[in-house]
Amino acid sequence: MTEGFTVLVTGPTEADVESVALEIDGRLRARGVAVELIDSRTPDVLCLRAAGAATFVAGALARHGVVTVLALPAPSRAARDRARDMLGRLVEVYVRTEGGIGGGYEPPERAEVEVVFPEHGAGTGADRTLRALELLGFLEAAQSSAYSEDEEREVIKRLKAFGYL
């Protein structure tokens, strides 16, 4: 059985976060990956948020080879860092709204992928996320790359700086 992992899609604007997460979910499904999306439409998601149970559920699914896409704004950097520590195999996608952040959202210090709205759309965010998952060895490489050669070098440089490669 293949080991699962978690993609945490976070940012100050819930609609943008969910838009990117839906694209990631769809692209993973198109590749035949077992995936579960947890977002604001998931039944009992308020319970998952309040108790930190989303992390528990994601970990349990990962142990069974399922990829979990968590589309939860999660404004606290410390809470997201705890989730990273608990899950281990986690890729954070930061959906930043052009023009700043609001509502007390604390941006991540080391997100593997950053998507800027409206400059980058949900499709571009999903492409970048899947490429990062390939570079980290979480997914097999697809036939084509969503990055130019310059972008590819920048992603590799960033992942090395974080100690992932």
Phi, psi and omega in degrees: 000138178282141179284135178277181178202176182238138171249111179264111178261120188222160179165171185284344183245110185303320181297318179293319178300312182293325178299313179293317181299319178297320178295316179299313179304312181297320181289324177295317178299321179297335177272000179083020181276137174287116186222147176232127178260127175242114179219191185295343179270352179293132178305139177063024181296331179296322176296319180298318180293311187298318186264000185070017183288341178300321178294317178300313181298315180300318179296318179296318179295318180300321179297340179254016174084012182262140173270131178249128173256112179262114178255078184230119182306326175037079186294339183273119177300320181299320179295319179293322178295323176296319178299318178299315180297319182289322187270329181074291182274080183226137174241125181262130177247115181263116178262101184263130178273126180303134180104005174115181180242164180209179174065025178076014179288130178259112182297150179291153178271337184215052176293138179289330181227138175235131179240129181253120177263140003268002181307311176256138177270179180298323179296317178296319178299319178293318178301313181296321180295313180297324178294319177297320178298323177294313181298326179279353179084012178280332180230151172289146181295140175279171182294324181237160182252143177277353183253148169285172179299320179296316179295320179301315178298319180295318179298313180298317178300316181294316179295323176295319180299327179276355179085014181276336178238000000 
